[in-house]
Amino acid sequence: MIATKLSTKKKMKHTLFISFLVILCLVARLGYIQIFQGKELSNLAYEQQTLDRSINPKRGTIYDSSGKNILAISSTVETVTVNPGNITQENKEKVAKKMSEIFGLDYDTVLKKVSKKSSIETIVKKVDKEKTDQLRVWMQENNISEGINIDEDTKRYYPYNTLASQIIGFCGSDNQGLDGIEAKYEDELKGTKGAIQRHTDAKGGEIGEEGENYVPAVDGNDLVLTIDLTIQSIAEKYLEEACIDNECTDGGNIVIMNPQNGDILAMATYPSYNLNQPYEPYTDELKETWETLSQEERTKNLQAVWRNKAIADTYEPGSVFKLITASAAIEEGIVTDIDKEGQFSCNGGIEVAGVRIKCWRYYRPHGQESLRQGLMNSCNPVFIGLGQQLGVTKYYEYLEKFKLLEKTGIDLPGEAGSIFLAKEKAGPVELATISFGQRFEITPIQLVTAVSSIANGGTSISPRIVKQIINSQIKEITDIPVKTNGTVISKETSEKVLSMMESVVSEGTGKNAKVAGYRIGGKTGTSEDGVNTNKYVTSFCGVAPIDNPQAVVLVTLYNPTGEGGHQGGGVAAPVGGQIFSEILPYLEVSQGNQDEIEVVEEVETPDLIGKSISQAEKIVKESGLELVIQNETEEMDKENITIKTQIPQAGITINKGNKVYIEYE
């Protein structure tokens, strides 16, 4: 009996001890959670009990150089989501049916989302308000006020469709910039997301009566580009015509730069694509075969057209590069009198280290020449001789001064660098070929930047594509500074080279770039596109006006196979002339050669926006202009199709007989 009592007391002691230990552990655990994990668990609880619906900000607007013409803008659309826990069981099928009808969605997919045990499900993104208004009316008629959310969203829109497509780039479905300016300036353009916050239980049902907490989105900053809408449209117009007429199998590009401040006034690439439909086929040939192509083939074709060849692709510049050799030779005093008769002699070729390098006109040598005549004739032996006198070390110093051994740093993604043989490996033959522009590769943007250094009096200047950033909140304007990189050549050397360039256009290989009344200089170029490919790159680089250069134009055409051949003077120079004939009057450049001025009647472009195509045809004809309808079809109803955009814009003064391009709704 006594033993039993002792045993019971012992058990009670053990039980109390164990209970004490358990309580002690629970207190310790509670203390640990409270002290060390309290903040983390509190945040987790808040996240679980708070339902956030994000509000997308509007991306910043992209303007042309005027700050008025919109190249990219975010339009308001809406996104529809549901909180399944807040939709009653008897309404789920009804809601799914109506949503699938309004938005053209699969009923079973919508019903599955509406029936899920989750806090929020997205039904459809970026739909027009016209559609969501139908849903609002239906919700009101059926007395449904909870469980369906309609939130403001944004969608990127490009008013000019294909204009400057490789410069501007485009956005993905999440409004993130994927290419061009959209990608390069993502941090400026994207803005900050807002949110709608609401307390919910695990099923998405509301807790308490606090209502929704609205955190507004902050819109992205606006950008003002250096691109001029009118000049860009002129460049694209003549580039397309040149590539089609000359059957350029690999397309082409045109870069127009203001040499005084580095502003890129236009950068055109052909073919282009529709920024509003970047994943769609962009040529008639591709449209016919698109469905038969594999995903890999489609991607390859799309990436090719998205590529900005002016900055991303390298090529041999050919004889245009003789401008660099001439500049270096004059600056170093190798040539003091550019008109000295008989300073050079061409007998059809020149021997360098046992290798005979021919002049392009080896069959009828140029004979005795001055430097001016050598540039006018594009005579290879003249420039090989200058390269020999400069030597490898000095020549590479000028390549560095002209910034040809490094990227220009233009504010666009995907810029490629030049491909030169290392200075230590460059022998006499390599120096000879570099001197007349072959056996190395640079990008078009590098070449037009180097020639701009000659045009502006000898100062190296960096190209820029964005000139201003406008804060979306306070409208403060931040100017992107013009960047100079020191002196490359003297003003005297610059003037001599420009004078020779003027002779190239007035009397030499570039005479097809002449524009009556204007002093234009230039240099033509033809080079092989790779070794033994039987493909050519033809080019023309022009400067105008010679007495005060305002524009440097570089035309590059890849593998022209038409009847016009592949020589720069015959194929690319005329394109340069066409461009100068329109942009110089637009830039209000005065005509310098009064004796050559042809009286051309000027007219003001009429306002065609909102008018039918039939009305526009009549108006344009009466103005003495020509109407060009983008994507014209035989069966189109011209009486009832409304014009959406026109280039040039209304009120621009242009020569009679020029073209006005329109796009319709």
Secondary structure, 3 states (H helix, E strand, C coil): CHHHHHHHHHHHHHHHHHHHHHHHHHHHHHHHHHHHCHHHHHHHHHHHHEEEEEECCCCCCEECCCCCCEEEEEEEEEEEEECHHHCCHHHHHHHHHHHHHHHCCCHHHHHHHHCCCCCCEEEEEEECHHHHHHHHHHHHHCCCCCCEEEEEEEEEECCCCCCCHHHHCCECCCCCECCHHHHHCHHHHCCECEEEEEEECCCCCECCCCCCEEECCECCCEEEECCCHHHHHHHHHHHHHHHHHCCECCCEEEEEECCCCCEEEEEEEECCCCCCCCCCCCCHHHHHHHHHCCHHHHHHHHHHHHCCHHHHCCECCHHHHHHHHHHHHHHCCCCCCCCCCCCEEECCEEEECCEEEECCCCCCCCEEECHHHHHHHCCHHHHHHHHHHHHHHHHHHHHHHCCCCCCCCCCCCCCCCCECCCHHHCCHHHHHHHHCCCCCEECHHHHHHHHHHHHCCCEEECCECEEEEECCCCCCEEECCCCEEEECCCHHHHHHHHHHHHHHHHCCCCHHHCCCCCCCEEEEEEEECCCCCCCEEEEEEEEECCCCCCEEEEEEEECECCCCCCCHHHHCHHHHHHHHHHHHHHCCCCCCCHHHCCCCCEEECCCCCCCEHHHHHHHHHHCCCEEEECCCCCCCCCCCCEEEEEECCCCCEEECCCEEEEEEC
